[in-house]
Amino acid sequence: MGFELFIARRYLTARRKQAFISVITFVSILGVTIGVMALVIALSLITGFQEDVQDKILGATSHLMVSDLSGEGLKDYQELSAQIRKLPEVESVTPVIYNTVLITGPARNAGALLKGLNFAEELLVASWLKKLPAGTLPVNGHQDEIVLGKDLAATLGVSVGDTVNVLIPSGRLTPLGLLPRTKSFKVCGIFNSGLYEFDSSTALISLELAQKLFNLPSRVSYLQVRIKDIFQAEKVAEKIHLLANPSIYVTTWMELNRSLFSALKLEKTLLFLTITLIVVVAALNIIASLVLMVMEKTRDIGVLMAMGATSSHIRKIFFLQGAIIGVVGTTLGLILGLIWCWVANTFKLIKVPVDIYQISYVPFHPKLFDLAIIVLVTLTITFISTLFPSRRAAKIDPVMALKYE
């Protein structure tokens, strides 16, 4: 241990006549601790919220949607699916047919999005379909069975085994005019994706049945593509454009949810900048405590310089004092922040309305990169705050310091 570190630690831990400096030092450490703890909690909260919503949205929808600009549906979709599957970034490609319908149940009616899926293929990529809260998926694609979202089933007042009627907008021409078609379905299962907006407005049937129902015998509404790295979506979209004809349109998950994730990213940045002000205030306390310590230790500084200590040694002593305050405060803040995140996740402390935020409680996900940024910014601020007091201490004239002693 160098003598500079020994003296710096001694000054911080030794009992002094002027206890006021000790109080300011304690307040400085406490300020840094609270600032770092607040940063860890805030960034973990925003990251956890963003990742949880992102996982639920992408779990219930696709990473890319390949559709036709004409609105008539994709024809020869099997060939296009086979070409897209050959791309190394692609994990799966499944066809989807959808249309807006009105579903009537025993309790009330509700508008819904009726989607036709190939359940055998969808089960391989959609984990929320593997464990249904009630019932099962349609066994045979030709059976008139339907799977409802948990919240949609609650709105309609139905459960597994009940019958619902589906009114399809594309009706038939009769002497009375154009009337909507009505078809009865047996509720064979209820799913829960965890995304309220999806669970409250979506019903699922088999792809073959949807093709018959919507008069699309050899077409689908779109292909949903899942990729290995969701952040490569734009790159994969460009490759799909090269494979398909000009009438094909590819939409990425980033485009569909751009406003939501842009808002979360901006909020995370603003929170970081705002809470960093706590660390800045703590840094001002570090400056105050070191300046007072320089004034108190003027005689000691003169003695050290008379014994051969150089200005750089004196500067280093007071720099190390501020550095110790910063390191101790940062370490305590990280530990307390991570403990809070663990407790909040374990006991689900912060509940939120699921119909607004899509999740039932706020998760905290500390990220190593965020923690590294917090440590780097905090230590930089605290180290900079030591420059003025340490430079002032180094400029003390030993003759004047000892003149009246």
C-alpha positions in Angstrom: 0.0 0.0 0.0 1.4 3.4 -1.0 1.7 6.0 1.6 -0.7 8.2 -0.3 -3.5 5.6 0.0 -2.6 5.0 3.6 -2.9 8.7 4.5 -6.1 9.1 2.4 -7.8 6.2 4.2 -6.5 7.4 7.5 -8.0 10.8 7.0 -11.4 9.3 6.1 -11.6 6.8 8.9 -9.7 8.6 11.8 -11.7 10.5 14.4 -11.4 14.2 14.1 -12.1 17.2 16.3 -14.2 18.7 13.5 -16.9 16.1 13.2 -18.7 18.3 10.6 -16.3 17.1 7.9 -17.1 13.5 8.8 -20.8 14.2 8.4 -20.3 15.8 5.0 -18.2 12.7 3.9 -21.0 10.4 5.1 -23.6 12.5 3.2 -21.4 12.3 0.1 -21.2 8.5 0.2 -25.0 8.3 0.9 -25.7 10.6 -2.0 -23.6 8.5 -4.4 -25.3 5.3 -3.0 -28.8 6.7 -3.5 -28.0 8.0 -7.0 -26.5 4.7 -8.2 -29.3 2.7 -6.5 -31.9 4.9 -8.2 -30.2 4.5 -11.6 -30.0 0.7 -11.3 -33.7 0.4 -10.3 -34.9 2.9 -13.0 -33.0 1.4 -15.9 -33.8 -2.2 -14.7 -37.5 -1.2 -14.6 -37.6 0.3 -18.1 -35.5 -2.6 -19.5 -37.7 -5.2 -17.9 -40.9 -3.5 -19.0 -39.6 -3.2 -22.6 -38.3 -6.7 -22.8 -41.5 -8.2 -21.2 -43.8 -6.3 -23.6 -41.5 -7.1 -26.5 -41.5 -10.8 -25.7 -45.3 -10.9 -25.3 -45.9 -9.0 -28.6 -43.5 -11.1 -30.6 -44.7 -14.3 -28.9 -48.3 -13.6 -30.1 -47.4 -12.1 -33.5 -44.7 -12.5 -36.1 -41.2 -11.0 -36.6 -42.0 -10.2 -40.2 -45.3 -10.2 -42.2 -45.1 -11.0 -45.9 -48.3 -9.8 -47.6 -49.7 -8.9 -51.0 -50.3 -5.2 -51.9 -53.4 -6.1 -53.9 -55.3 -7.2 -50.8 -56.5 -10.4 -52.5 -54.1 -12.6 -50.6 -50.9 -14.4 -51.4 -51.1 -17.0 -54.1 -48.5 -19.7 -54.6 -47.6 -19.1 -51.0 -46.2 -22.6 -50.6 -43.4 -21.9 -53.1 -42.6 -18.5 -51.5 -42.6 -20.1 -48.1 -40.1 -22.7 -49.2 -37.8 -20.0 -50.6 -38.0 -17.9 -47.4 -37.2 -21.0 -45.3 -33.9 -21.4 -47.1 -32.6 -18.1 -45.7 -30.1 -18.9 -42.9 -31.6 -16.2 -40.6 -35.2 -17.7 -40.8 -36.5 -20.0 -38.0 -40.0 -20.7 -39.3 -42.6 -19.6 -41.9 -46.3 -20.2 -41.3 -49.3 -19.1 -43.4 -52.1 -17.1 -41.8 -55.6 -16.1 -42.9 -57.5 -13.4 -41.0 -60.6 -11.3 -41.1 -62.7 -9.1 -38.8 -65.8 -10.8 -37.6 -68.6 -10.4 -35.0 -68.8 -13.3 -32.4 -72.1 -13.7 -30.5 -72.2 -15.6 -27.2 -74.7 -16.4 -24.5 -73.8 -13.2 -22.5 -72.9 -10.6 -25.1 -71.4 -10.0 -28.5 -67.9 -8.9 -29.4 -65.9 -7.9 -32.4 -62.8 -10.1 -33.0 -60.0 -10.9 -35.3 -60.6 -14.5 -36.6 -57.3 -16.1 -37.7 -56.8 -19.3 -39.5 -53.5 -21.1 -38.6 -51.8 -24.3 -39.4 -51.7 -25.5 -35.7 -49.1 -28.2 -36.4 -46.6 -25.7 -37.6 -47.6 -23.0 -35.2 -47.1 -25.3 -32.2 -43.4 -25.5 -33.0 -42.8 -21.7 -32.5 -45.7 -20.4 -30.3 -45.1 -21.5 -26.7 -48.4 -20.0 -25.6 -50.3 -22.5 -27.7 -48.6 -25.5 -26.1 -50.2 -25.0 -22.7 -53.8 -23.9 -22.9 -55.5 -22.9 -19.7 -58.5 -24.9 -20.8 -59.4 -27.4 -23.6 -57.3 -28.4 -26.6 -56.6 -27.2 -30.1 -58.8 -28.4 -33.0 -58.0 -32.1 -33.7 -59.2 -32.1 -37.2 -59.0 -29.1 -39.5 -62.5 -29.9 -41.0 -64.3 -29.8 -37.7 -66.1 -26.5 -36.8 -64.0 -25.8 -33.7 -62.7 -22.5 -32.5 -60.1 -21.4 -29.9 -60.8 -18.2 -28.1 -58.5 -15.8 -26.2 -58.9 -15.9 -22.4 -60.3 -12.3 -22.2 -62.5 -12.7 -25.3 -64.0 -15.8 -23.8 -64.7 -14.0 -20.6 -66.4 -11.1 -22.5 -68.6 -13.5 -24.4 -69.4 -15.5 -21.3 -68.4 -18.9 -22.8 -66.1 -21.8 -21.8 -64.9 -25.0 -23.4 -67.8 -26.9 -24.9 -70.1 -23.9 -25.5 -71.2 -22.8 -28.9 -70.6 -19.4 -30.4 -71.9 -17.9 -33.7 -69.6 -16.0 -36.0 -70.9 -13.3 -38.4 -68.7 -12.9 -41.4 -68.8 -9.5 -43.2 -68.4 -11.0 -46.7 -72.0 -12.2 -47.0 -74.2 -13.7 -49.6 -76.6 -12.0 -52.0 -80.2 -12.7 -51.3 -83.6 -11.2 -52.5 -83.3 -9.0 -49.4 -79.9 -7.7 -50.3 -76.4 -8.6 -49.1 -76.6 -10.4 -45.8 -73.7 -11.5 -43.6 -73.0 -15.2 -43.4 -73.3 -16.9 -40.0 -71.5 -20.0 -38.9 -71.6 -21.8 -35.5 -68.5 -23.0 -33.8 -67.8 -25.2 -30.8 -65.3 -23.7 -28.4 -62.7 -26.4 -28.0 -60.0 -24.4 -26.2 -59.0 -21.1 -24.6 -55.5 -19.7 -24.9 -53.6 -17.1 -22.9 -50.7 -15.4 -24.7 -50.1 -12.9 -21.8 -50.8 -10.0 -24.2 -54.2 -8.5 -23.2 -54.8 -6.8 -26.5 -54.3 -10.1 -28.3 -56.2 -12.3 -25.8 -59.2 -9.9 -25.7 -59.7 -9.7 -29.5 -58.5 -12.9 -31.2 -60.1 -16.2 -32.1 -58.3 -19.1 -33.9 -59.5 -21.7 -36.3 -57.7 -24.1 -38.6 -56.1 -22.8 -41.8 -58.2 -25.2 -44.0 -61.4 -24.1 -42.4 -60.5 -20.4 -42.7 -59.8 -20.9 -46.4 -63.3 -22.3 -47.0 -64.9 -19.7 -44.7 -63.4 -16.7 -46.5 -63.4 -18.2 -50.0 -59.6 -18.3 -50.3 -59.1 -21.9 -51.5 -55.5 -21.4 -52.7 -54.5 -18.1 -51.0 -53.5 -16.8 -47.5 -53.7 -13.3 -46.0 -50.0 -13.3 -45.2 -47.0 -15.3 -44.2 -45.7 -14.8 -40.7 -41.9 -15.2 -40.5 -39.9 -15.8 -37.3 -36.2 -15.2 -37.3 -33.3 -16.2 -35.0 -32.2 -12.7 -34.2 -35.1 -10.2 -34.1 -32.8 -7.3 -34.6 -31.9 -8.6 -38.1 -35.5 -8.1 -39.2 -34.8 -5.3 -41.7 -31.9 -7.2 -43.2 -34.1 -10.3 -43.7 -36.9 -8.1 -45.1 -34.6 -6.9 -47.9 -33.6 -10.5 -48.7 -37.3 -11.5 -49.0 -38.0 -8.5 -51.3 -35.3 -9.9 -53.7 -37.0 -13.4 -53.6 -40.5 -12.2 -54.3 -42.3 -10.2 -57.0 -42.8 -6.4 -56.6 -46.3 -6.8 -55.3 -45.1 -8.4 -52.1 -44.9 -6.2 -49.1 -42.8 -7.1 -46.0 -43.6 -5.5 -42.6 -41.2 -5.9 -39.7 -42.1 -6.0 -36.0 -40.1 -2.8 -35.6 -42.4 -1.0 -38.0 -45.5 -2.3 -36.3 -44.4 -1.2 -32.8 -42.1 1.7 -33.6 -44.0 4.3 -31.6 -44.1 2.1 -28.5 -40.4 1.1 -28.4 -39.3 4.6 -29.5 -41.2 6.0 -26.5 -39.6 3.5 -24.1 -36.1 4.2 -25.4 -36.6 7.9 -25.0 -38.0 7.4 -21.5 -35.0 5.3 -20.5 -32.6 8.0 -21.7 -34.4 10.8 -20.0 -34.6 8.8 -16.7 -30.9 8.2 -16.9 -30.1 11.9 -17.4 -32.5 13.0 -14.7 -31.4 10.6 -12.0 -27.7 11.3 -12.8 -28.3 14.7 -11.2 -28.5 12.9 -7.8 -24.9 11.8 -8.4 -23.9 15.3 -9.5 -25.3 16.7 -6.2 -23.3 14.0 -4.3 -20.2 15.1 -6.2 -20.7 18.7 -5.0 -20.7 17.3 -1.4 -17.5 15.5 -2.2 -16.0 18.8 -3.3 -17.2 20.5 -0.1 -15.9 17.8 2.2 -12.5 17.7 0.5 -12.1 21.5 0.5 -12.9 21.6 4.3 -10.4 18.7 4.8 -7.7 20.7 3.0 -8.3 23.6 5.2 -8.2 21.4 8.3 -5.1 19.5 7.3 -3.1 22.5 6.1 -0.5 21.8 8.9 -0.3 18.1 8.0 0.2 19.0 4.3 3.1 21.4 5.3 4.7 18.7 7.4 4.5 16.1 4.6 6.0 18.5 2.1 8.7 19.4 4.5 9.5 15.7 4.8 9.9 15.4 1.1 6.4 14.8 -0.3 5.9 16.5 -3.7 2.9 18.3 -5.0 1.9 15.2 -7.0 1.9 13.2 -3.8 -0.4 15.7 -2.0 -2.7 15.8 -5.1 -2.9 12.0 -5.1 -3.8 11.9 -1.4 -6.8 14.0 -1.8 -7.7 12.5 -5.1 -7.8 9.1 -3.5 -10.0 10.4 -0.7 -12.6 11.4 -3.3 -12.1 8.2 -5.2 -12.7 6.1 -2.1 -16.0 7.9 -1.5 -17.0 7.3 -5.1 -16.1 3.6 -5.1 -17.7 2.9 -1.8 -20.9 4.8 -2.7 -21.1 3.1 -6.1 -20.5 -0.4 -4.7 -23.2 0.1 -2.1 -25.6 1.6 -4.6 -25.1 -1.4 -7.0 -25.6 -3.9 -4.2 -28.7 -2.3 -2.8 -30.2 -1.7 -6.3 -29.8 -5.3 -7.3 -31.2 -6.5 -4.0 -34.3 -4.3 -4.6 -34.7 -5.7 -8.1 -34.5 -9.2 -6.8 -37.1 -8.5 -4.1 -39.4 -6.7 -6.5 -39.3 -9.6 -9.0 -39.7 -12.3 -6.4 -42.7 -10.8 -4.6 -44.1 -8.9 -7.7 -44.3 -5.7 -5.6 -45.4 -3.2 -8.3 -48.8 -4.2 -9.8 -50.1 -2.5 -12.9 -53.4 -2.7 -14.8 -53.0 -5.5 -17.3 -55.5 -4.0 -19.8 -53.3 -0.8 -20.1 -49.7 -2.1 -19.8 -50.2 -5.6 -21.2 -48.4 -7.0 -18.1 -49.7 -7.7 -14.6 -46.7 -6.4 -12.7 -43.5 -4.5 -13.4 -40.5 -6.7 -13.9 -36.9 -5.5 -13.2 -34.2 -6.8 -15.6 -30.7 -5.4 -14.7 -28.5 -5.5 -17.8 -24.7 -5.9 -17.5 -24.2 -3.1 -20.1 -26.5 -0.7 -18.2 -24.7 -1.5 -14.9 -21.3 -0.8 -16.6 -22.6 2.5 -17.9 -23.8 3.5 -14.4 -20.5 2.6 -12.8 -18.5 4.4 -15.5 -20.6 7.6 -15.3 -20.7 7.7 -11.5 -17.0 7.2 -11.1 -16.2 9.7 -13.8 -18.3 12.3 -12.0 -16.8 11.6 -8.6 -13.3 11.5 -9.9 -13.7 14.9 -11.7 -15.1 16.3 -8.4 -11.8 15.6 -6.7 -9.7 17.6 -9.2 -10.2 21.1 -7.7 -9.7 20.2 -4.0 -6.6 18.1 -4.7 -5.1 20.8 -6.9 -5.7 23.3 -4.2 -4.0 21.1 -1.6 -1.0 20.6 -3.9 -0.5 24.4 -4.2 -0.2 25.0 -0.4 3.2 26.6 0.5 4.8 24.5 3.3 6.6 27.5 4.8 3.3 29.4 5.2 1.6 26.2 6.5 4.2 25.8 9.3 5.0 29.5 9.9 2.7 29.9 12.9 3.0 26.4 14.3 
